Amino acid sequence: MCEIYKINPEISHIFLDEIQQKKGFENWIRMLYDTKKFRQIFLSGSSASLLSQETGRVLSGRHITSEVFPLSFPEYRELPLG
């Protein structure tokens, strides 16, 4: 966790993509969450392992799961991209 603070000591949100590739990520995320040093921790990935029973057990009561589907090209074209 010290490495996170070397990047920015005032960090309040963490965004981690493809976290399921780190062995034992569930316990590491739980430790980060339980420190209460971060307002929010966001996890994303393309693997069903993020929805595994182990993740649910270790992060019980600490997570909200949202399945996000890709946009079709017509949906993408309708986005207000500035």
C-alpha positions, 0 to 999 in steps of 0.5 A: 500500500505504501506504493500507492501513497508514493504516487499521491499521498492524498489519494481518495479513490482507487481504480483497478482494472483487470485486478483478477490477474493478481493472485489473492487480489480479494484479500488485498482489496479487503485489506485496502477497504478495511483501512478506511483510507479510501473513499471508494475502490473501483475494480473492473475486469473482463473475467467472470472470476471477479464474480466468483464465490471467493470474491463474494465471500472475502468481500462480503458486505463490502461490494456492489456488483454491476455488469456493464455491457459494451456499447453498439456503434449506434449507441457510441455515436449518441454519446456526448463526447464534448 
